[in-house]
Amino acid sequence: MREGQGMSPEQLDFVLDDRRQVYGRHGGVKLPAGLGEGLAAYLPRPPFADQPYRIVAKFSCNGKAQLITIYLAEIVKGRDGIRDLIGLMRVAQKRYGVLHRCRPQG
């Protein structure tokens, strides 16, 4: 989701706040400063059980708000799922910057 084309900054904030509440109730972990506002969490119970690993980040690119959410069904046994989600978000934001010719800022 991104600001513009019918999506206001307030709508992005609404989505982020909703996910913060849900992820927070399940032990969500705040993202490192460079990734913007957001949380990563493991939500193993329905209705989230099909993709329990989740992360959301709100950041800026060219002065416009962006929101990326990633859901994963599973993480390889023995790995730290939250750490892997945070690493994946780093990759996603960098790639977003390349595709949209902007520099993501947290």
KAGIHU-V357986 format. One record per residue. RES is the residue in one small letter. PHI is phi in whole degrees, -180 to 180 (none if undefined). NEAR is the number of other C-alpha atoms within 10 Angstrom. D_CENTER is the distance of its C-alpha to the mean C-alpha in Angstrom with 1 decimal. Layout:
res:RES phi:PHI near:NEAR d_center:D_CENTER
res:RES phi:PHI near:NEAR d_center:D_CENTER
This chain:
res:m phi:none near:14 d_center:10.7
res:r phi:-146 near:19 d_center:12.6
res:e phi:-63 near:18 d_center:15.3
res:g phi:106 near:11 d_center:18.7
res:q phi:49 near:7 d_center:20.4
res:g phi:89 near:7 d_center:20.6
res:m phi:-111 near:12 d_center:17.2
res:s phi:-89 near:14 d_center:17.8
res:p phi:-58 near:13 d_center:15.9
res:e phi:-66 near:10 d_center:16.9
res:q phi:-67 near:14 d_center:15.3
res:l phi:-63 near:18 d_center:11.9
res:d phi:-61 near:14 d_center:12.6
res:f phi:-61 near:12 d_center:13.9
res:v phi:-63 near:14 d_center:10.9
res:l phi:-62 near:20 d_center:8.7
res:d phi:-61 near:13 d_center:11.9
res:d phi:-62 near:12 d_center:12.4
res:r phi:-69 near:21 d_center:9.3
res:r phi:-59 near:22 d_center:10.1
res:q phi:-63 near:12 d_center:13.6
res:v phi:-66 near:14 d_center:13.0
res:y phi:-65 near:22 d_center:10.9
res:g phi:-62 near:15 d_center:13.3
res:r phi:-67 near:11 d_center:16.2
res:h phi:-112 near:15 d_center:15.3
res:g phi:76 near:13 d_center:15.1
res:g phi:-55 near:21 d_center:11.5
res:v phi:-109 near:18 d_center:11.2
res:k phi:-63 near:20 d_center:10.3
res:l phi:-77 near:21 d_center:8.7
res:p phi:-59 near:12 d_center:11.6
res:a phi:-50 near:10 d_center:12.9
res:g phi:-68 near:11 d_center:12.6
res:l phi:-96 near:20 d_center:8.8
res:g phi:94 near:19 d_center:9.1
res:e phi:-86 near:17 d_center:8.4
res:g phi:157 near:25 d_center:6.0
res:l phi:-143 near:27 d_center:6.6
res:a phi:-122 near:30 d_center:7.0
res:a phi:-154 near:24 d_center:10.0
res:y phi:-112 near:21 d_center:12.8
res:l phi:-122 near:20 d_center:14.2
res:p phi:-81 near:14 d_center:17.5
res:r phi:-100 near:11 d_center:19.4
res:p phi:-56 near:9 d_center:19.9
res:p phi:-89 near:9 d_center:18.5
res:f phi:-100 near:14 d_center:15.4
res:a phi:-60 near:12 d_center:17.8
res:d phi:-71 near:14 d_center:17.6
res:q phi:-142 near:17 d_center:13.9
res:p phi:-76 near:19 d_center:13.5
res:y phi:-89 near:22 d_center:10.9
res:r phi:-139 near:23 d_center:7.4
res:i phi:-146 near:27 d_center:4.0
res:v phi:-136 near:26 d_center:1.8
res:a phi:-143 near:25 d_center:3.3
res:k phi:-109 near:22 d_center:6.8
res:f phi:-143 near:20 d_center:9.4
res:s phi:-119 near:21 d_center:12.8
res:c phi:-143 near:19 d_center:14.8
res:n phi:55 near:13 d_center:18.5
res:g phi:77 near:12 d_center:18.2
res:k phi:-112 near:13 d_center:16.1
res:a phi:-71 near:21 d_center:12.8
res:q phi:-131 near:22 d_center:10.0
res:l phi:-137 near:20 d_center:6.8
res:i phi:-117 near:17 d_center:4.8
res:t phi:-124 near:17 d_center:4.0
res:i phi:-126 near:15 d_center:5.9
res:y phi:-120 near:17 d_center:8.8
res:l phi:-127 near:14 d_center:11.7
res:a phi:-76 near:12 d_center:15.2
res:e phi:-156 near:11 d_center:16.5
res:i phi:-124 near:14 d_center:16.6
res:v phi:-56 near:8 d_center:20.0
res:k phi:-54 near:7 d_center:22.2
res:g phi:94 near:6 d_center:22.6
res:r phi:-93 near:9 d_center:19.3
res:d phi:-89 near:10 d_center:16.7
res:g phi:-61 near:19 d_center:13.8
res:i phi:-66 near:20 d_center:11.5
res:r phi:-62 near:13 d_center:12.8
res:d phi:-65 near:15 d_center:12.4
res:l phi:-61 near:23 d_center:8.7
res:i phi:-63 near:22 d_center:8.5
res:g phi:-63 near:11 d_center:11.1
res:l phi:-65 near:14 d_center:9.6
res:m phi:-64 near:21 d_center:6.7
res:r phi:-58 near:16 d_center:9.8
res:v phi:-63 near:12 d_center:11.7
res:a phi:-62 near:15 d_center:9.5
res:q phi:-68 near:23 d_center:9.6
res:k phi:-62 near:15 d_center:13.2
res:r phi:-65 near:15 d_center:14.1
res:y phi:-58 near:17 d_center:12.8
res:g phi:-60 near:17 d_center:15.1
res:v phi:-65 near:12 d_center:17.9
res:l phi:-64 near:9 d_center:17.8
res:h phi:-105 near:11 d_center:17.8
res:r phi:51 near:11 d_center:20.0
res:c phi:-145 near:15 d_center:18.2
res:r phi:-112 near:15 d_center:16.9
res:p phi:-61 near:24 d_center:13.3
res:q phi:-133 near:19 d_center:13.7
res:g phi:-84 near:17 d_center:11.7
